Amino acid sequence: MSRPLRRFARRVLERTGLIAPYYRWLERRAARAVGEEAVDDGRPMPPAELVVLVSGPSRVWFSERGRADAAMFQDLAARHGCDLGAGAQVLDFGCGAGRIARWLAPLVIAGGGRFHGSDLNPRLVAWCAANLPGDYAVNGLQPPLALAAQAIDLVYAHSVLTHLAEATATAWLAELARVLRPGGLALLTFHDETFAGRWGPQGLADRLAREPYIVWNNAMEGSNYLSAWTTRARLAELAAPHFEVLEMIPGGAHEPAQAMAVLKARG
């Protein structure tokens, strides 16, 4: 099937509401391709269908990339004055099947802190609650979270804004600021113009120069089907009412690493 015909077929499925069952069928098919590689990291491994939902068909990648991303968040937090192993209250927003939580939750809890995870998918939350340390809850597509105001020292979210329309992302920025204490940190990855130029769909980077927030495949918001792309300047504008922007780190030039917004909650 040619690319234009595939695009047309996808749009028909979106308009008729059939894209969701079709996309879920693709996910189930992908899960059958997940290998049984031995992953000797001493941590529970979710079933294949949950691995696919958050990382693709590789248990080894799930483990190794999860460890690398956990170290990245830990290092960024430390650089901005938050030691995750020293009594911190931490939220993994969009925790998925615990790809990162499996590494950070034990560290936080061992240091006398408390680890929270939240996700849109009840199956992912249930698996984390049954297999990982920490407190896990389901959130809706729209706020609020089941957390008190100013309860959290640090929130991180890997590839969550990347699946939200601009209005939804804006609402969640306000909600994350609500649950953070004044001066608390938010570490949020996103698809920026640099990432788009190297890894995005053809022509998307040029469009971002004119449209600073673009939704690609505008259906099934909150799932991997929808992908959102925004410039670093636009994300800084959306965050500005609630956060001081400490860093805007461009998307990786030599690997598909997303951009990172490092934000400090206003008092």
Backbone as JSON, one array per atom type, in Angstrom:
{
  "sequence": "MSRPLRRFARRVLERTGLIAPYYRWLERRAARAVGEEAVDDGRPMPPAELVVLVSGPSRVWFSERGRADAAMFQDLAARHGCDLGAGAQVLDFGCGAGRIARWLAPLVIAGGGRFHGSDLNPRLVAWCAANLPGDYAVNGLQPPLALAAQAIDLVYAHSVLTHLAEATATAWLAELARVLRPGGLALLTFHDETFAGRWGPQGLADRLAREPYIVWNNAMEGSNYLSAWTTRARLAELAAPHFEVLEMIPGGAHEPAQAMAVLKARG",
  "N": [[0.85, -1.19, 0.0], [0.59, 2.2, -0.87], [2.15, 5.21, 0.5], [0.42, 7.58, 0.51], [-2.08, 6.29, 0.29], [-2.11, 4.77, 2.63], [-2.17, 6.83, 4.51], [-4.69, 7.92, 3.9], [-6.36, 5.76, 4.51], [-5.89, 5.59, 7.26], [-6.98, 8.02, 8.14], [-9.67, 7.61, 7.54], [-10.27, 5.54, 9.34], [-9.89, 6.95, 11.72], [-11.94, 8.89, 11.57], [-14.22, 7.31, 11.6], [-14.12, 6.16, 14.06], [-12.92, 3.72, 14.33], [-10.25, 3.47, 14.67], [-9.18, 2.96, 17.19], [-9.79, 0.15, 17.97], [-8.37, -1.05, 15.86], [-5.74, -0.14, 16.26], [-5.22, -1.23, 18.77], [-5.26, -3.91, 18.07], [-2.95, -4.01, 16.49], [-1.07, -3.55, 18.52], [-1.39, -5.88, 20.06], [-0.51, -7.76, 18.23], [2.14, -6.94, 17.98], [3.02, -7.55, 20.52], [3.24, -10.3, 20.43], [5.62, -10.59, 19.2], [7.53, -10.03, 21.04], [10.48, -11.01, 22.5], [11.82, -13.68, 24.55], [14.01, -12.9, 26.04], [16.53, -13.24, 28.5], [16.52, -11.23, 31.3], [18.54, -10.01, 33.52], [18.27, -8.25, 35.89], [17.34, -8.29, 38.4], [14.8, -7.39, 38.97], [11.19, -7.3, 38.77], [9.61, -8.28, 35.69], [7.36, -6.96, 33.41], [4.48, -8.45, 31.68], [4.5, -9.35, 28.14], [2.57, -7.88, 26.62], [2.3, -5.55, 28.05], [4.86, -4.51, 28.08], [5.12, -3.8, 25.36], [3.28, -1.71, 25.21], [4.62, 0.42, 26.33], [7.27, 0.54, 25.46], [8.07, -0.92, 23.19], [9.1, -3.93, 21.32], [11.08, -5.34, 23.14], [12.47, -6.81, 25.86], [14.97, -6.51, 27.02], [15.73, -3.94, 26.16], [13.73, -2.49, 27.48], [14.55, -2.81, 30.14], [17.29, -1.88, 30.15], [17.17, 0.7, 28.95], [15.36, 1.85, 30.66], [16.86, 1.93, 33.03], [18.88, 3.72, 32.22], [17.4, 6.04, 31.69], [16.35, 6.52, 34.22], [18.71, 7.13, 35.61], [19.37, 9.47, 34.27], [17.25, 11.23, 35.05], [17.72, 11.25, 37.81], [20.29, 12.42, 37.94], [19.78, 14.95, 36.79], [17.97, 15.98, 38.66], [19.62, 16.12, 40.94], [21.46, 17.98, 40.05], [19.99, 20.25, 40.22], [19.49, 20.56, 42.87], [17.94, 18.6, 44.21], [18.0, 15.74, 45.95], [17.29, 12.54, 45.28], [17.55, 10.4, 46.93], [17.26, 11.21, 49.53], [15.0, 11.48, 51.35], [12.99, 12.44, 49.65], [9.85, 13.39, 48.17], [8.39, 11.94, 45.5], [7.02, 11.95, 42.24], [6.13, 9.89, 39.6], [4.87, 10.69, 36.74], [2.73, 9.36, 34.49], [3.57, 6.66, 34.62], [3.54, 4.24, 33.32], [4.43, 0.86, 32.73], [6.24, 0.86, 34.77], [8.84, 1.25, 33.84], [10.86, 3.11, 34.41], [10.33, 3.6, 37.08], [10.94, 1.18, 38.34], [13.6, 1.36, 38.86], [13.97, 3.82, 40.2], [12.08, 3.99, 42.31], [12.87, 2.14, 44.44], [15.23, 3.44, 45.3], [14.3, 5.97, 46.19], [12.55, 5.25, 48.28], [14.24, 3.8, 49.99], [15.79, 5.88, 50.89], [14.18, 7.14, 52.69], [12.11, 8.55, 51.61], [9.05, 9.05, 49.7], [7.4, 7.36, 47.11], [5.45, 7.97, 44.3], [3.32, 6.84, 41.7], [1.59, 7.45, 38.65], [-0.86, 6.87, 36.16], [-2.63, 6.78, 33.01], [-3.61, 4.36, 32.14], [-5.31, 1.71, 33.47], [-4.46, -1.0, 33.63], [-1.68, -0.9, 33.52], [-1.12, 0.55, 35.83], [-2.11, -1.21, 37.76], [-0.35, -3.36, 37.46], [2.09, -2.2, 38.26], [1.47, -1.55, 40.93], [1.21, -4.07, 42.02], [3.71, -5.18, 41.77], [5.9, -3.48, 42.19], [7.7, -1.32, 44.49], [6.13, 1.45, 46.18], [3.45, 3.89, 45.74], [0.62, 3.74, 43.73], [-1.61, 5.1, 41.32], [-4.54, 5.56, 39.29], [-4.94, 8.03, 36.81], [-7.06, 10.44, 35.13], [-7.62, 11.47, 31.67], [-7.73, 14.17, 31.8], [-6.83, 16.59, 34.38], [-7.91, 16.26, 37.89], [-4.98, 15.09, 39.77], [-4.77, 12.47, 42.24], [-3.65, 13.68, 44.59], [-2.52, 15.73, 47.28], [-2.28, 19.34, 47.43], [0.92, 20.82, 46.99], [2.42, 18.58, 47.74], [4.58, 17.25, 46.71], [8.04, 16.89, 45.96], [9.49, 16.48, 43.63], [8.57, 15.93, 40.29], [8.6, 13.75, 37.56], [8.25, 13.12, 34.06], [8.25, 10.99, 31.46], [7.92, 11.04, 28.07], [5.17, 11.81, 28.04], [3.88, 14.35, 27.69], [4.27, 14.21, 25.01], [2.13, 12.92, 23.91], [-0.16, 14.39, 24.07], [-2.7, 16.79, 23.32], [-2.47, 20.37, 22.86], [-4.13, 21.91, 24.62], [-4.72, 20.05, 26.62], [-2.16, 19.4, 27.55], [-1.46, 21.89, 28.6], [-3.3, 22.11, 30.7], [-2.36, 20.05, 32.34], [0.19, 20.95, 33.01], [-0.48, 23.03, 34.76], [-1.67, 21.48, 36.78], [0.44, 19.84, 37.66], [2.06, 21.79, 38.75], [0.42, 22.51, 40.86], [0.56, 20.28, 42.62], [3.2, 20.28, 43.32], [5.57, 21.38, 45.73], [6.4, 24.82, 46.56], [9.15, 25.82, 44.66], [9.67, 23.22, 43.98], [10.62, 20.63, 41.63], [10.01, 19.99, 38.15], [10.54, 17.62, 35.71], [10.34, 17.16, 32.46], [9.9, 15.42, 29.52], [9.8, 16.02, 25.95], [8.81, 16.32, 22.45], [10.81, 18.23, 20.56], [11.84, 20.87, 18.25], [14.39, 20.2, 17.37], [14.5, 17.42, 17.76], [12.41, 16.77, 16.04], [13.53, 17.45, 13.56], [15.39, 15.46, 13.17], [14.21, 13.0, 13.74], [11.51, 13.07, 13.32], [8.33, 12.94, 11.44], [8.4, 13.42, 7.88], [8.9, 16.73, 6.83], [7.87, 17.86, 9.12], [9.48, 19.39, 10.87], [9.83, 21.78, 9.45], [7.21, 22.7, 9.46], [6.9, 23.24, 12.18], [8.23, 25.62, 12.47], [6.36, 27.43, 11.72], [4.01, 26.67, 13.01], [3.82, 26.34, 16.28], [2.97, 24.23, 17.94], [2.13, 21.05, 17.24], [-0.09, 18.46, 16.47], [0.16, 15.14, 15.64], [-1.44, 12.56, 13.93], [-4.27, 12.75, 15.02], [-5.97, 11.43, 17.15], [-7.19, 9.19, 19.7], [-6.12, 10.38, 22.07], [-3.58, 10.6, 24.52], [-2.6, 8.09, 24.13], [-0.03, 6.08, 22.51], [-0.56, 6.39, 19.86], [-1.27, 9.01, 19.1], [0.9, 11.7, 18.47], [2.61, 14.46, 19.78], [4.14, 17.56, 19.04], [6.32, 20.19, 19.78], [7.79, 23.47, 19.92], [10.71, 24.47, 21.79], [10.49, 27.06, 22.74], [7.71, 27.46, 22.71], [6.78, 25.59, 24.6], [7.98, 26.65, 26.86], [6.52, 29.01, 27.06], [3.96, 27.98, 27.64], [4.44, 26.86, 30.13], [5.16, 29.04, 31.68], [3.24, 30.54, 33.33], [3.18, 29.09, 35.69], [5.67, 28.07, 36.33], [9.2, 28.58, 36.74], [11.53, 28.54, 34.18], [14.22, 26.5, 34.17], [15.99, 25.02, 32.58], [16.06, 24.24, 29.1], [16.53, 21.58, 27.37], [17.77, 20.55, 24.32], [16.46, 18.1, 21.97], [18.1, 14.91, 21.5], [21.0, 14.77, 19.48], [22.36, 12.57, 18.43], [21.08, 10.26, 19.1], [17.79, 8.86, 19.54], [16.8, 10.66, 21.7], [14.51, 12.4, 23.68], [13.66, 15.92, 23.97], [14.12, 17.97, 26.93], [12.43, 19.59, 29.5], [13.28, 21.5, 32.24], [11.88, 22.52, 35.05], [10.91, 24.87, 37.62], [8.71, 25.08, 40.27], [6.69, 27.87, 40.89], [6.53, 30.03, 43.78]],
  "CA": [[0.0, 0.0, 0.0], [1.39, 3.4, -0.97], [2.05, 6.09, 1.66], [-0.83, 8.37, 0.49], [-3.22, 5.41, 0.55], [-2.08, 4.45, 4.06], [-2.65, 8.02, 5.24], [-6.13, 8.02, 3.67], [-7.0, 4.7, 5.29], [-5.82, 5.95, 8.67], [-7.94, 9.1, 8.4], [-11.01, 7.01, 7.54], [-10.41, 4.85, 10.61], [-10.04, 7.96, 12.76], [-13.26, 9.54, 11.48], [-15.27, 6.34, 11.92], [-13.93, 5.65, 15.41], [-12.38, 2.36, 14.3], [-8.79, 3.46, 14.82], [-8.79, 2.38, 18.49], [-9.65, -1.32, 17.93], [-7.31, -1.43, 14.92], [-4.45, 0.12, 16.89], [-5.04, -2.23, 19.83], [-4.9, -5.17, 17.39], [-1.52, -3.9, 16.15], [-0.3, -3.72, 19.75], [-1.41, -7.31, 20.43], [0.37, -8.46, 17.29], [3.52, -6.61, 18.34], [3.35, -8.26, 21.76], [3.63, -11.66, 20.1], [7.0, -10.56, 18.72], [8.45, -9.78, 22.15], [11.27, -12.2, 22.79], [11.93, -14.15, 25.93], [15.39, -12.68, 26.46], [16.76, -13.2, 29.94], [16.86, -9.89, 31.8], [19.06, -10.3, 34.85], [18.46, -7.02, 36.64], [16.83, -8.49, 39.75], [13.53, -6.71, 39.14], [10.11, -7.96, 38.04], [9.43, -7.9, 34.3], [5.94, -7.05, 33.04], [4.19, -9.32, 30.53], [4.84, -8.79, 26.83], [1.61, -6.9, 26.14], [2.53, -4.28, 28.75], [6.14, -4.0, 27.57], [4.86, -3.17, 24.07], [2.55, -0.46, 25.4], [5.46, 1.53, 26.8], [8.66, 0.63, 24.99], [8.41, -1.69, 22.0], [9.25, -5.38, 21.54], [12.37, -5.8, 23.67], [12.58, -6.78, 27.32], [16.29, -5.99, 27.36], [15.67, -2.47, 26.01], [12.88, -2.01, 28.57], [15.37, -2.75, 31.34], [18.49, -1.05, 30.02], [16.81, 2.1, 28.73], [14.76, 2.32, 31.89], [17.94, 2.27, 33.96], [19.56, 4.92, 31.73], [16.52, 7.2, 31.89], [16.3, 6.78, 35.66], [19.95, 7.83, 35.97], [19.27, 10.83, 33.72], [16.4, 12.02, 35.93], [18.4, 11.4, 39.1], [21.37, 13.38, 37.78], [19.2, 16.28, 36.58], [17.42, 16.43, 39.94], [20.74, 16.48, 41.8], [22.05, 19.22, 39.53], [19.15, 21.38, 40.62], [19.32, 20.62, 44.32], [17.02, 17.61, 44.77], [18.6, 14.41, 46.11], [16.17, 11.6, 45.32], [17.79, 9.43, 47.98], [17.34, 11.9, 50.83], [13.69, 11.83, 51.89], [12.2, 13.18, 48.67], [8.53, 12.97, 47.72], [8.6, 11.89, 44.06], [5.91, 11.48, 41.41], [6.34, 9.45, 38.23], [3.62, 10.99, 36.04], [2.78, 8.53, 33.3], [4.56, 5.66, 35.04], [3.52, 3.08, 32.45], [4.66, -0.41, 33.41], [7.33, 1.0, 35.72], [10.15, 1.15, 33.17], [11.78, 3.96, 35.17], [10.02, 3.43, 38.51], [11.6, -0.01, 38.87], [14.94, 1.77, 39.29], [13.96, 4.98, 41.1], [11.26, 3.8, 43.51], [13.65, 1.61, 45.57], [16.17, 4.47, 45.77], [13.56, 6.99, 46.93], [12.01, 4.67, 49.51], [15.38, 3.49, 50.86], [16.28, 7.13, 51.45], [13.2, 7.71, 53.6], [11.11, 9.32, 50.87], [7.83, 8.36, 49.26], [7.34, 7.31, 45.65], [4.11, 7.88, 43.75], [3.21, 6.68, 40.26], [0.25, 7.71, 38.15], [-0.96, 6.61, 34.73], [-3.97, 6.75, 32.43], [-4.0, 2.98, 31.83], [-5.47, 0.95, 34.73], [-3.7, -2.25, 33.63], [-0.3, -0.57, 33.85], [-1.09, 0.92, 37.25], [-2.32, -2.42, 38.55], [0.88, -4.16, 37.46], [3.07, -1.52, 39.11], [1.06, -1.67, 42.33], [1.39, -5.45, 42.47], [5.07, -5.69, 41.57], [6.95, -2.5, 42.49], [7.46, -0.51, 45.69], [5.56, 2.76, 45.92], [1.99, 4.06, 45.72], [0.26, 3.93, 42.34], [-3.01, 5.48, 41.15], [-4.98, 5.87, 37.93], [-5.4, 9.39, 36.55], [-7.83, 10.62, 33.92], [-6.95, 12.21, 30.61], [-7.69, 15.54, 32.31], [-6.62, 16.65, 35.82], [-6.75, 16.36, 38.77], [-4.34, 13.92, 40.36], [-5.23, 12.14, 43.6], [-2.58, 14.12, 45.5], [-2.76, 17.03, 47.91], [-1.47, 20.46, 46.96], [2.27, 21.02, 47.54], [2.82, 17.34, 48.4], [5.63, 16.58, 45.95], [9.29, 17.63, 45.75], [9.93, 16.35, 42.24], [7.78, 15.12, 39.38], [9.19, 13.55, 36.23], [7.34, 12.51, 33.09], [8.94, 10.64, 30.23], [7.06, 10.8, 26.91], [3.76, 12.01, 28.37], [3.47, 15.51, 26.89], [4.39, 13.83, 23.6], [0.9, 12.27, 23.46], [-1.26, 15.24, 24.51], [-3.0, 18.02, 22.61], [-1.94, 21.54, 23.57], [-4.99, 22.3, 25.74], [-4.55, 19.05, 27.68], [-0.82, 19.6, 28.11], [-1.51, 23.12, 29.4], [-4.01, 21.8, 31.94], [-1.5, 19.21, 33.19], [1.25, 21.79, 33.57], [-1.05, 23.69, 35.94], [-1.9, 20.49, 37.83], [1.73, 19.44, 38.23], [2.48, 22.91, 39.61], [-0.4, 22.46, 42.08], [0.99, 19.25, 43.56], [4.59, 20.53, 43.7], [5.82, 22.43, 46.71], [7.11, 25.95, 45.96], [10.54, 25.47, 44.42], [9.79, 21.85, 43.53], [11.1, 20.48, 40.25], [9.33, 19.15, 37.15], [11.43, 17.2, 34.63], [9.35, 16.71, 31.49], [10.41, 15.26, 28.16], [8.86, 16.38, 24.87], [9.36, 16.33, 21.09], [11.07, 19.61, 20.16], [12.19, 21.09, 16.84], [15.61, 19.45, 17.06], [14.09, 16.03, 17.65], [11.6, 16.64, 14.82], [14.38, 17.51, 12.39], [16.18, 14.23, 13.01], [13.48, 11.76, 13.96], [10.09, 13.26, 13.1], [7.81, 12.74, 10.1], [8.93, 14.31, 6.86], [8.31, 18.06, 6.73], [7.33, 18.35, 10.39], [10.33, 20.45, 11.43], [9.51, 23.02, 8.75], [5.9, 23.17, 9.95], [7.04, 23.79, 13.53], [8.67, 27.01, 12.36], [5.15, 28.23, 11.52], [3.01, 26.22, 13.98], [4.7, 25.9, 17.37], [2.47, 23.03, 18.6], [1.51, 20.25, 16.2], [-0.53, 17.11, 16.84], [0.26, 14.21, 14.52], [-2.4, 11.48, 14.19], [-5.09, 13.37, 16.05], [-6.98, 10.51, 17.69], [-6.71, 8.38, 20.83], [-5.24, 11.22, 22.89], [-3.05, 9.92, 25.69], [-1.98, 6.84, 23.72], [1.12, 6.23, 21.63], [-0.99, 6.68, 18.49], [-1.14, 10.46, 18.91], [2.19, 12.27, 18.87], [2.58, 15.92, 19.85], [5.44, 18.16, 18.76], [6.27, 21.62, 20.1], [9.1, 24.11, 20.04], [11.12, 24.74, 23.16], [9.94, 28.37, 23.12], [6.28, 27.35, 22.99], [6.6, 24.91, 25.87], [8.33, 27.61, 27.9], [5.37, 29.92, 27.19], [2.88, 27.28, 28.32], [4.83, 26.62, 31.51], [5.53, 30.28, 32.36], [2.37, 31.0, 34.42], [3.3, 28.26, 36.88], [7.04, 27.6, 36.54], [10.41, 29.21, 36.22], [12.23, 27.6, 33.31], [15.63, 26.41, 34.54], [16.71, 24.53, 31.4], [15.36, 23.61, 27.98], [17.59, 20.78, 26.77], [17.3, 20.1, 23.01], [16.43, 16.67, 21.67], [19.42, 14.37, 21.22], [21.48, 14.84, 18.11], [22.97, 11.32, 17.98], [20.21, 9.15, 19.46], [16.43, 9.39, 19.66], [16.49, 11.15, 23.05], [13.61, 13.54, 23.62], [14.04, 17.14, 24.65], [13.79, 17.97, 28.35], [12.15, 20.84, 30.19], [13.56, 21.47, 33.67], [11.03, 23.61, 35.53], [10.81, 25.04, 39.07], [7.39, 25.6, 40.62], [6.69, 29.19, 41.52], [6.02, 30.06, 45.15]],
  "C": [[0.88, 1.24, 0.0], [1.19, 4.28, 0.27], [0.78, 6.95, 1.63], [-2.06, 7.51, 0.79], [-3.27, 5.01, 2.02], [-2.59, 5.62, 4.88], [-4.17, 8.15, 5.11], [-6.87, 6.99, 4.52], [-7.01, 5.04, 6.78], [-6.84, 7.03, 9.02], [-9.38, 8.56, 8.41], [-11.26, 6.29, 8.86], [-10.6, 5.83, 11.76], [-11.45, 8.54, 12.76], [-14.39, 8.6, 11.87], [-15.17, 5.79, 13.33], [-13.37, 4.25, 15.47], [-10.88, 2.3, 14.53], [-8.39, 2.78, 16.13], [-8.72, 0.85, 18.44], [-8.55, -1.78, 16.97], [-5.94, -1.26, 15.57], [-4.19, -0.88, 18.01], [-4.69, -3.59, 19.23], [-3.43, -5.16, 17.0], [-0.65, -4.1, 17.38], [-0.27, -5.19, 20.17], [-0.51, -8.12, 19.51], [1.83, -8.19, 17.62], [3.95, -7.35, 19.6], [3.79, -9.69, 21.48], [5.07, -11.75, 19.61], [8.02, -10.32, 19.83], [9.17, -11.08, 22.49], [11.27, -12.56, 24.26], [13.36, -13.98, 26.44], [15.47, -12.66, 27.99], [17.2, -11.8, 30.34], [17.26, -10.06, 33.26], [19.34, -9.0, 35.6], [17.86, -7.11, 38.04], [15.5, -7.83, 40.02], [12.43, -7.42, 38.36], [10.01, -7.42, 36.6], [7.96, -8.02, 33.92], [5.72, -7.98, 31.86], [4.38, -8.58, 29.21], [3.88, -7.7, 26.39], [1.78, -5.55, 26.83], [3.87, -3.68, 28.35], [5.92, -3.24, 26.28], [4.17, -1.82, 24.24], [3.47, 0.7, 25.72], [6.83, 1.61, 26.16], [8.97, -0.11, 23.71], [8.84, -3.11, 22.35], [10.63, -5.82, 21.99], [12.39, -5.68, 25.18], [13.92, -6.19, 27.76], [16.3, -4.47, 27.25], [14.84, -1.86, 27.14], [13.71, -1.83, 29.83], [16.51, -1.75, 31.21], [18.16, 0.42, 29.8], [16.12, 2.67, 29.95], [15.8, 2.73, 32.91], [18.64, 3.56, 33.53], [18.7, 6.16, 31.95], [16.38, 7.54, 33.37], [17.54, 7.54, 36.12], [19.93, 9.27, 35.46], [18.42, 11.72, 34.63], [17.07, 12.25, 37.28], [19.5, 12.45, 39.01], [20.84, 14.8, 37.59], [18.63, 16.83, 37.89], [18.54, 16.9, 40.86], [21.36, 17.79, 41.36], [21.27, 20.45, 39.96], [18.7, 21.28, 42.07], [18.36, 19.64, 44.93], [17.68, 16.24, 44.77], [17.47, 13.4, 46.27], [16.35, 10.54, 46.4], [17.83, 10.03, 49.36], [15.97, 12.4, 51.27], [12.78, 12.57, 50.94], [10.82, 12.55, 48.45], [8.52, 13.07, 46.2], [7.36, 11.35, 43.37], [6.41, 11.12, 40.02], [5.01, 9.61, 37.52], [3.65, 10.31, 34.68], [3.74, 7.38, 33.51], [4.59, 4.44, 34.14], [3.64, 1.79, 33.24], [5.89, -0.35, 34.3], [8.72, 0.9, 35.11], [11.22, 1.96, 33.9], [11.57, 3.77, 36.67], [10.74, 2.23, 39.1], [13.0, 0.29, 39.37], [14.88, 2.88, 40.35], [13.16, 4.75, 42.38], [12.06, 3.19, 44.67], [14.62, 2.63, 46.15], [15.46, 5.49, 46.65], [13.11, 6.44, 48.28], [13.13, 4.32, 50.49], [15.93, 4.73, 51.54], [15.28, 7.82, 52.38], [12.14, 8.55, 52.93], [9.89, 8.48, 50.52], [7.73, 8.47, 47.75], [5.91, 7.09, 45.2], [4.21, 7.66, 42.24], [1.78, 6.88, 39.84], [0.23, 7.48, 36.65], [-2.42, 6.54, 34.32], [-4.51, 5.33, 32.28], [-4.11, 2.16, 33.12], [-4.66, -0.34, 34.77], [-2.23, -1.99, 34.0], [-0.17, -0.22, 35.32], [-1.22, -0.31, 38.13], [-1.05, -3.27, 38.59], [1.94, -3.52, 38.36], [2.74, -1.71, 40.58], [1.33, -3.06, 42.88], [2.85, -5.88, 42.49], [6.2, -4.74, 41.97], [6.66, -1.78, 43.8], [6.9, 0.85, 45.29], [4.05, 2.72, 45.92], [1.59, 4.45, 44.3], [-1.24, 4.18, 42.21], [-3.28, 5.76, 39.67], [-5.36, 7.35, 37.86], [-6.25, 9.41, 35.29], [-7.01, 11.31, 32.84], [-6.8, 13.68, 31.0], [-7.42, 15.51, 33.82], [-7.97, 16.55, 36.55], [-6.1, 15.01, 39.06], [-4.89, 13.69, 41.77], [-4.12, 12.44, 44.6], [-2.95, 15.49, 46.06], [-1.87, 18.1, 47.29], [-0.14, 20.49, 47.7], [2.78, 19.77, 48.27], [4.1, 16.75, 47.84], [6.86, 17.49, 45.82], [9.74, 17.6, 44.3], [8.95, 15.47, 41.48], [8.58, 14.97, 38.09], [8.16, 12.85, 35.35], [8.13, 12.25, 31.82], [7.92, 10.28, 29.16], [5.58, 10.79, 27.3], [3.21, 13.21, 27.6], [3.47, 15.18, 25.4], [3.12, 13.19, 23.06], [-0.34, 13.07, 23.86], [-1.44, 16.44, 23.58], [-2.6, 19.22, 23.48], [-2.81, 21.92, 24.78], [-4.84, 21.33, 26.91], [-3.19, 19.2, 28.35], [-0.8, 20.83, 29.02], [-2.2, 22.87, 30.74], [-3.13, 20.97, 32.89], [-0.32, 19.99, 33.74], [0.75, 22.51, 34.82], [-1.23, 22.71, 37.09], [-0.6, 20.03, 38.47], [2.27, 20.54, 39.13], [1.69, 22.9, 40.92], [0.14, 21.46, 43.09], [2.45, 19.42, 43.99], [4.65, 21.58, 44.81], [6.48, 23.61, 46.0], [8.6, 25.64, 45.83], [10.75, 24.03, 43.98], [10.08, 21.76, 42.05], [10.15, 19.61, 39.44], [10.32, 18.89, 36.02], [10.56, 16.51, 33.59], [9.96, 16.59, 30.1], [9.33, 15.64, 27.14], [9.59, 16.3, 23.53], [9.56, 17.77, 20.66], [11.46, 19.69, 18.69], [13.45, 20.34, 16.44], [15.3, 17.97, 16.87], [13.3, 15.81, 16.35], [12.47, 16.62, 13.57], [15.13, 16.23, 12.13], [15.34, 12.96, 13.02], [11.99, 11.88, 13.62], [9.65, 12.94, 11.68], [8.34, 13.79, 9.13], [8.17, 15.63, 6.82], [7.83, 18.64, 8.04], [8.16, 19.49, 10.96], [10.06, 21.78, 10.75], [8.17, 23.57, 9.22], [6.02, 23.79, 11.33], [7.54, 25.23, 13.51], [7.48, 27.95, 12.21], [4.07, 27.93, 12.57], [3.74, 25.63, 15.18], [4.2, 24.71, 18.17], [1.66, 22.25, 17.57], [1.14, 18.89, 16.77], [-0.54, 16.26, 15.58], [-0.59, 12.98, 14.85], [-3.33, 11.88, 15.33], [-6.28, 12.48, 16.42], [-6.35, 9.75, 18.85], [-5.73, 9.17, 21.7], [-4.85, 10.47, 24.16], [-2.41, 8.59, 25.37], [-0.78, 7.12, 22.82], [0.72, 6.56, 20.2], [-0.84, 8.17, 18.18], [0.27, 10.89, 19.31], [2.12, 13.79, 18.76], [4.0, 16.45, 19.74], [5.34, 19.65, 19.04], [7.68, 22.19, 20.17], [9.43, 24.33, 21.51], [10.54, 26.08, 23.63], [8.46, 28.27, 23.47], [6.04, 26.64, 24.31], [6.95, 25.83, 27.03], [7.18, 28.6, 28.12], [4.23, 29.25, 27.95], [3.18, 27.07, 29.8], [4.95, 27.9, 32.33], [4.56, 30.72, 33.46], [2.59, 30.26, 35.74], [4.74, 27.92, 37.27], [8.06, 28.63, 36.09], [11.14, 28.16, 35.38], [13.72, 27.63, 33.66], [16.49, 25.98, 33.36], [15.7, 24.07, 30.36], [16.44, 22.88, 27.19], [17.1, 20.23, 25.43], [17.29, 18.59, 22.89], [17.79, 16.19, 21.21], [19.79, 14.38, 19.75], [21.93, 13.49, 17.58], [22.18, 10.09, 18.39], [18.8, 9.71, 19.61], [16.04, 9.74, 21.08], [15.62, 12.38, 22.93], [14.22, 14.77, 24.29], [13.57, 17.09, 26.1], [13.56, 19.39, 28.84], [12.42, 20.64, 31.67], [12.91, 22.71, 34.25], [11.0, 23.65, 37.06], [9.49, 25.72, 39.4], [7.52, 26.95, 41.32], [6.08, 29.14, 42.91], [4.65, 30.67, 45.24]]
}
